[in-house]
Amino acid sequence: MTLFELAKQQGKAKVAIAAKVDGVLVDLSSQAPGNADGIEWVTPGTPDGVEIIRHSTAHVMAAAVKALFPQARITIGPSIENGFYYDFDIDVPFTADDLLRIEAKMGELVKADLPFVRDDLGKDAARTLFPGEPYKIELIADIPDATVSLYKMGDFLDLCRGPHVPSTAKIGAYKLMTTAGAYWRGDSSNKMLTRIYGIAFASKKDLDEHLRFLEEVKKRDHRKIGKELDLFSINDEIGPGLILWHPKGATVRNVIEDFWRARHASSGYDLVFSPHIARQDLWRTSGHLDFYRAGMYSGIEVEGQDYQLKPMNCPFHIQIFNSGLRSYRDLPIRYAELGTVYRYEPSGTLHGLLRVRGFTQDDAHIFMRPDQLDEEIFKVLDFTLFILGSFGFENYEVYLSTRPEKYVGSLDNWAAAESALKNALERKGMPYQVDPGEGVFYGPKIDIKIKDMLGRSWQCSTIQVDFNLPERFDVTYVGEDGSRHRAIMIHRALMGSLERFFGVLVEHYAGAFPLWLAPVQIDILPVTDKAAEYAGELRERLRSEGFRTEVDARNEKLGYKIRESQLNKVPYALVIGDREVADRQVTPRRRGGEQLPSMTVDAFIEIARTECNNRAS
């Protein structure tokens, strides 16, 4: 009896698209086990069901491409978050019109209700089924098993582990989205292929909801808003991944940095600065040349010696610590720096402010005794949540990343570091997930991913325990017993890259920053020329109180000025007419359109100051 036949007996055949047998996903065409207790039916709305639908939809798309473009050579087509992709080797890349034709052909295949049929063959027999498909032949050669599994759907055949939906009619709602270039197997030395991305869901309702979400994402794109609000730019003459901060963007950045510095100074950190390059031997000692060379730029020769642009700040902070004799009474010592670093990112991975080649980290390194480790991690967690909360981020995903395959240091130290991080999270009461093998080469870490207004997760904060660099650089302090002892380090960044954090902020607020962050906080809008003098006086008063204020003195109608202020996402517009001039008052309008009653300048200043102090409001 097949699982499909068993599903019919149990009344599940209309809803089940696959099954889990003892935790393993299988097709409904598989043989049913003797004991039905270990069977779990997989339906379209479940996570497993949606992934199977997406994988099956990728096959349908590839079949449609082969039907319309027989010369296209097929490669691989996995399911991914929210959809799928498939890579093709084709001489002329697909156009937008081609995607419409492919999508229409997919509809024909779905309507035909073609079954997905699995077969297991020896590798030699499988090779004969893929004439003119060199990528499939290469994949067959790489499979370690003596046999390979294939799926046939209509005239289309593909290598695949499965499982798949029983037939194409079980595929839900889908849409082809974009094309992109992709190297075969992600290796830039291989041929560039054409990738088609699509999205797929169990129902049209889910698809439509996701399309609405994508429209909102598009509206909030920090690259689009950054151009509209004149915040930053990227110039090809300077180079990709290198950011030019315009005055308004630089204003927001300065507010962020001033807040950061003030809070660190009051939290027991010493602020330091370090150079942008160093002798290459420094990076050899730190281990970065061995473990991080692919992310570093090539060396710079200075007077016959090799120097390197810094990818990290930590070796510099270690040298500051090692510049003097430290006592156990001095610890912990906390060095913080807004340090600009440079890392090589392939051009295909660059994305506005979110993935760049030169960026500033809100970096800090804490040197401590072993008995101080648990308390320092706990304090950093507290500090992290305070900083993130100040910018309006209250929801997080927390990960404990453990020892990777390639690491340095002793297993005992790794175990102690992982235990300290785990204890701090549990003491703080923060739910977390273990992310096996995702620690950095020198130590385990806590990663905090913030969630924005759309529920998207962004990696920003990290807390890393390091026993390794203190060994490599001989970082010691004089203990109570008068002898030298090895210090422990914590590497931590609360916002991560300022560029990335700023990009996330732009998308989180859709460019409508809270008052304390807005590049222009208050627009003054005189209704007539007679109000111009009072508007100028008001601007100077507000600026003296610390508010970033501008006057729109153009000879335009009031409605036009209000609209312009709203488009520029200025939090407050103060309308100044004859009555306001006579009464020495202001009539504030919030950027959302709410008009407040007329009030004294002092009353408005009190409202604005309270709002700034609340920060994230």
N, C-alpha and C positions, 0 to 999 in steps of 0.2 A: 504494500500500500504506500502511495506517495503522500507527502505532507498535504498536497492539495486535496487528495481524496479524503484524508482525515479531517481537513478543514471543512469539507462539505458535510461530513457526518456530524461535525460539531456546530454546524451553522455559521462558520467563520469564513467561508470561501468568498463571500461578497466583500468582506472588509480586509482580509489578510492579503498582504502583498509579498511576505516572506515569513520566515520563522527563525526563532532562536532555539537551538537544541543544545542543552547543557551549556548555554552562554555563547554558542557559536552561531553567527548568522548564516543561514542557508536558503537556497531557493525552495519554493513550494514543490518543484518537481523532484526534489530529493526524496530518498526513501525514508519513510517514517520509522522512528525507533520503536522497539518493542514496548518500552515504557513511555506512555504519553505524558507522565508527570513532569518530565524535563523540558516540555515544549512551551514556548512563549510565542504567541502570534504577534507578528509585526504589522501594524496598521499605518496608513499614510501619515497621520498626524503626529506620530511619535518621532523623536530625534533619529532613531535608526531608520524609520520609514522614509523620512524626508531625504536622508542621505542616499538611500537606495534609489529613490525617485530621481535625484539629481544625477547620480551615476548613470542610470538608465537613459536619462535625457541626453547626456553627453554622447552615448552610443547612437541615439536617434539623430542627433545633429551630425555626427560623423557620417552616418548612412546617407543623410540628405546631401552633404557636401560631395560624397563620392558619386551620387546619382547625378548631380548637376555639374560637377567638375571631375570627371573620371581621371584626369591627369594628376590630381592632388594625391600626394603620398601621406599616409596617416602615421601619427606617432603615438601620443598618449593623451588621455582625456579623463582626468579625475574629477570627483566632486570636491568642491571647496565651500567655504562659508557662504551661505545664501545662494549657491549655484554650482557652476561647473565651468570648465574650459576644455578645449581640445586644440592641439597644435598640428598644423599642416605644413608640409613642404610644397609650396606652390610658387610658380614663377612670378605671377602678378598678384599682389596682395588683394584681399577681398575688399570690396567697396560697401558703402551703406546700402546701396541697392541690392548687392549680392546677399547681404544679411536678410533683407526682406524676402528674397527668393528662397533662401535656405529655410527660413522660418515657415514659409508657406509649404515647402516640401515636407518639413517635419510634421505639419498638420495632416498632410495626406498619410504619412506613415502611422501616425497615432490613430487616425480614423480607421485605417486598415486592420487594426487590432492584431498585429503580427506578434507571434510568440517569441520569447527569448529562450533559445534552446542551447543547453550546455553540452559540451563534449570534452573528453579528456583524451589527448593523443600523445604518442611519442614525439620527441622533438623533431626527428627526421620527417615524420609524416606531416607535422604542423608546418614545417618550412615550405612544403610543396603547395600549401594553401595560400601563400602570400607572394605570388609572382609580382615583381615590380614594386615591392614594399620593403626597401632596405632597412628601414627603422624597425620594422617588426622582426626581420631576420636577426638584427643585432640584439633586440630584446630577448628573443628565444635563446640565443647563445648565452646570454647572461643569467638565465634561469638555472639555478643549481639542480633542480629536480630532473628526473628522467622523462617525466611527462609534463605537459602544459595544459591548462584549461582554456577553452575557447567558447565564445558565445556567438550564435548565429541568430540574426534577426532579419527576416526577409532575405535579400541578397547580400546583406552586409555581415561580415565576419570579423571578429576582433579577439585578440588575446585579452583575457580578463579573469581575475579570481572570482568575480561576482560578490554577492548575489545580485540578481536583477528582479524587477517586477515580472510577473508571469507573462504579460504581453504589453504592447505599446499603449493599449487603451487605458491601462492603469496609471499612465503618466499624468501628472497633475497639470498645473498651469506654468508656463514658461515664457521667456522672452530673451532674444539675443540682444546683447547690449553694445559691445565694442569689439574692436580688433586691436591687437598689439603685436610687437615683435618679441620673440623669445628665442634664445639660443637653445639648441638641442642639448638637453640634460643640464641646462643652466651654465654651460661652459662657453665663454666668449671666444674660444678657439674653434668652436663648432659652428655649423651653418645656422644662420638666422632663419627661424620659422615664423609662420603667421599664426597667431593665437586668436581664437574666437572665444569671448567670454559670454556666458549666459546666466540667467537666474532662473530658478525653478522652485516651486512650492507645491504643497499638497492640494491647495485650492486656489481658485481665482481671487477669492477674498484676501488670502494671505499675500498673493502676488501684488494685488492692487495696493495693499497696505505698505508693502515694501517699496513700491514705486513712489508712493507719496513720501515715504521716508527719504528716498534718494533725492527727491525734489527739494526737500528741506535741507539735506546735506549740501546740495548744489548751491542753495541760497546762502548758506553759511560758510562756503569755501573761503578760507582765510586769504587765498591768493586774489580772489575776486574782490572781497571786502577791503583787503589791503590796498588794492589799486584805487577803489572808489573813495576811500577815506585818506589816501595819500600817506600810508603808514610806512611802506618799505618797497623796495624793488630788487630785482636780480638782473644784472647787466651782463650780456654775453661778452662784452669787451673786458670785463673784469674776470669773469669765469663763472661757470655753473656752481651752485651750492654755496656761493659767497654773497652775503646779504648787505645791501645798502639800507641803513635806517634813515628814513626821512624825518624831518623835524617832529611831526606828530607822533610817529612811532617811537622816536627816540625819547619824547616826553613821557610816554607811558613806560618805556623801559627804565628811565631815570626814576620814576615814582616807585616802580617795583624794586629797583636796586637800593634806593634810599630806605625803603621799608625793611628790606632784607638786612642791610647793614645795621640799622638801628636795633632790630630785634636780636641780631647775633651779638652785638656789643653788650646788650643787656642780659644775654643768656650765657655769658662766660666765655665767649669766643674772642680770640685775638685775630684781627684782620691783617692779612699779609698780601704781598704781591710777588710774582715770580716772572722770569723772562719767558719769551716765546720759543727759544731754542736752547739746546744744551748739547754738550759733547755726546757723541754716540755711545761712548762707554757707559754713560749714566743709564741708558736704556738697555744696555747689555747686562749691567748689574741688576737692574729691576726685573729683568726677564721679559720685557716687552718685545725686544728684538726676536726672542725665541717664540713667544706665544702670540704676538700681536703684529708681526711684521706686515701682514697683508693690509692692515688698516693704517699703516704709517706711510708718510711721504718719503721719497728717496732722500738720501743725505745731502747736506750742504757742505762744501769744502771751504774751510776758513783757515788760511795760513797753514795749509798742508794737513789740517786735522778735520775729521768728519764730525759734523754737527747734525742735529735732527730737529725738525719742527716738533713741538711737544704734542703728543696725543693725550697726555694725562698730566695732572698737576702733582700727583702724590710724591714722586721722587724729590721735588723741590721742597715740599713741606718737611720731608724727612731730613733734608740737609739743614733746614732751619733748626729743627729739633736737635740735630747732632752738632750744631755750632757751639754748644756750651754743655757743661756738666749739669745733669738734671738729678734732682733728689726725689725720693719717693714722696716727699712732702709737696713737691711742685705739681704732682699729677692729680687729676688729668690735665693735660695741656691740649687746648682745642684751637687749631688754626683754620681759618676760613678765608676763602678767596673767590671772587668772581673771576675765574681764570679762563681765558680764551685758549682753546685747543684746536688742533687741526687733524682731521682723520680722512683717509681716502675712502670715499664712497663711490661705487660705480655709478656712472651717469644715469643708468636706467632706474636706480633706486632713489634718486634725488626727488624731493617733493616739497616745493615751496620752503616754508620755515620748518617743516616737520622732519625733513631729512636733508642735512646740509653738510658741507665740508669744513667750515670754520664756525665754531660756536662757543658760547661762554657758559661754563658750568657754574652753578652755585655750589661750589665744592667745599668740603671741610674734611680734615683728618684729625682724629682724636687719639692721643697717645696716653696710655694708662697702665696701671698695674693689673694683674690678673683678677684680683679681688674686686676691681671696679667695673669689670666688663658688663655684668648683668645690669647694674644701675645705669651705666652710660647708654646702653642700647635702649633701655626704657625711656630715658630722657630724650633721646633722639626721636623715638616714636612719638612722644608727646609733642615735641617741637614740630615734627613733620605735620601732624594733624592740625596743629594750630596754624601753621603757614598755609596749608592747603585750604583750610576752612576760611581763612581771611580772604581768599580769592573766590570763594563761593563753591568750593568742591567739598561735598559732605559724604559722597558715596564712593566706595573704593572696592577693588578686588586686591587681596593681599596674597602674596606667594612667598613661600620659603624655598629658595633655590639651593639645591645640595651639590655635592662634589661632582664636577664633570669628569669625563673620561681622561682628559689631558689636564693634569694638575701638578702643583708643586707643594712641598711640605709633607709633614708626617700625618698618618691616618689619625693618630691621637689628637693632634691639634685640630684637624678637620672635625672630628667628633665633638670636641669641646666647643668649637665655634658654632656648629649647628645646634648644639644643645642650648647655648646661651641665647641665640636668636629665637629658638622655639620657646624658651622660658619667658622671654620678654613679651612675645605675642600673647602667650597664655595668661600672663600676669595682667596685661592690658585688656584682656578679654576680646581680642580681635580674631574673628574667624579667619582662617587662612587655608590655602591649599599647598601641598608639597609639589614642587616642580623639580622632579628628579633630574640630576645631571646638568642643571642650568646655572650653577654657580660660576663665578669667574675663576680663572686658573689659580688665583692665589687665596681664594676663600669663599665660603658660602655667603648668601645675602638674603635680605628681605626686599622684595620689590612691591611697591604700592602702585596700582593702576587706578587712576582717577576716572570717574564716570562723568561725562558732560551732560548737557541738557537733553541730548538725544539718546542717552544711555550707552554711548560708545565709550570704550575703555582706552586710556592713554597711559603708556608707561612714562612715569616721571621720577618718582622718588625711589631711592635705593639706599640700603644700609648694609655695608659689607664688613665682615670681620676678617682681619688679616694677621696671621702669624708669620707669613712668609717674608714680606718685605722687611720687617724688623730683623729677621735672620740675615737676609741678603745685605742689608746696610748696617748691620751691627748696631741696632737701635737699643740703647740700654739706659738705665737709671741706677743711681746709687741707693740701695735698699737700706732698711733700718739697721741691718747687720753690717753695713759699711762696704759690702761687696756689690759687684755689678749684677744687675738682673735684666732679663730681656723684656722690653715693653711690648704691649699689644696695641694694634692700630684698628681703628674703625674708619673706613672710607664712607662718606655719606653725601648725598645730594638730595635736597628737599624738592626743588622744582626741576632738577635735571638740567637740560639745556635751556637757557633763557629763550633762545630762538623757538625751540619746540613749544615751550610753555606759553610763550606769547601767541603762537599760532593756535594752540588749543584754546586759550582765552578768547581770541577773536571769534572762533567758531562756537564756543560755549555761549557767549553773549551776543552772537551774530553782529559783532562790532559795536553794540550798544553797551559800552563799559559802564560799570557802576560809577557813581560820581567821583569817588576818590581816585579812580584810574583814568577817567576820560581825558584825552589830550586837550580838548577845550571843554571846560566844565559849564561855562555860562556864556550865552550870547546875549548881548544887549541890542534891542531892536527899536531905535527911535522911529516914531511914526512920521514925524515931519522934521524939517531942518531946524525948527525952533527948539526941538528936544535934543539937538546934537550936543550942545554944551553940557547939559545935565548928564547925558549918556557918557561923555568923556570923564566927567567927575566921578560918576558911578563906577566906571571901569577902574580908575585909579584906586578908589576905595576898596573895591573887591580884590584887586591885585595885592594891595597892601595887607589884606587879610589872608593872603595865600591862595586865592582862587585864580585858576587859569581862565581869563575872561577876554572876550573880543567884542568889538562894536561893529555892527553891520550898518554903515552909514550910506550905503548906496541909495540912489534915487529910484527905489522900487516900491511897489505896493507892499503893505504889511503882510498880506497873505503869502506873497512870494517869499518874503524873508523868513516867515515862520516855516514854510515848506522846506526851504534850503537848510535851516537849522535842524529840522527833523531828519532830512536826508543825510546830514553830516553827523547824526546821532548825538548831538549835543544835549546833555541831560536837562538843562534849563534854558529857557529863553525869557528874558525880561522885557516886556513891552513897555515902552516909554512914550506916552502921549501927553497932551496938554495938562490933563488932570494929574498925572504922575509928577510932572514938572512942578506944578503949583503946590502939590501936597508933599513934595520931596519923598515920594514913595515909589514902589515897583509893583508891577502885576506879573507874577511868574506863571509860566506855562511849562509843564513837564513834556518831555519829548513824545510821550504817548498820546498827547492831546489834552490832558487834564489841565484846566485853568484854575489856578488858586486865586483867592481874593486878594485885592490890593493890600499891601502891608508896608510897614516901614523897612528901611534897608537893614536895620539891626535885626528885625524879626526874621527877614529872609536869611541873613547870615547865620543866625542861630539854627534855622532849619537845615541849611546846607552843611554847616559844621557837624551837626548831629548825624546827618546822613553819611558824611565822610568817615566819621568815627565808627559807624556801624559797618563800613567797608563793603561787605558782599551784598548789601541790600540794594 
